Amino acid sequence: MHWGHAVSSDLVHWKETPTALYPRQFDDWCFSGSAVVDTHNTSSFQQGTEPPIVVAFTSTGRGECIAYSNDRGETWKDTRATRWSSTRDAIPGSSGTSRDSTG
């Protein structure tokens, strides 16, 4: 499973672009998650003038992961430093039994 990527200037007409996230190098898949445009660079991921897009997602093999893009989602960098081995490691008090970070 992977994350697709589409762009639109009017939210009516869409253009599909190449797959956004598909962590082939880790031999796992991307499940649910969310993304934000970090306009104030609170993540410290920004390089250049574009604010980074930061995504948090559940990986089938690595647990909770974070990736970011500095080119409006054209390319993505997985942040190994912010990767957790399980939900239990990521969220204090979590049982670690759910693939989603609320379990």
C-alpha positions, 0 to 999 in steps of 0.5 A, a space after each residue: 500500500 502506498 500514498 498517492 498524490 494529486 494536485 489541483 488549483 481549483 479543487 475541482 480539476 485534479 492531476 495525478 502525479 507519481 506515488 508520494 510515499 512508498 517505502 520500498 527500501 524498508 520493504 513495508 507499506 504506508 497505512 493511515 496518517 495525516 499531513 500538514 504544511 509547516 508554515 512556521 517550520 516548527 519541525 526544523 525540516 525546511 530547506 530553502 524558501 518553501 515551507 515543508 509538508 510533514 506527514 505522520 503515517 503508520 508503517 506495516 513494518 516500522 510502526 509510526 513514521 514521519 516523512 517530509 517534503 521541501 518541494 511541495 510533495 514532489 519528493 519525500 525524505 523519511 526521517 529515521 531519527 523520528 521513527 518509533 518501533 511501536 505505538 507503545 514507544 511513541 505514545 506513553 501509556 499506549 498498549 501498543 496493540 493497535 496499528 493506529 496511534 490512538 490504540 
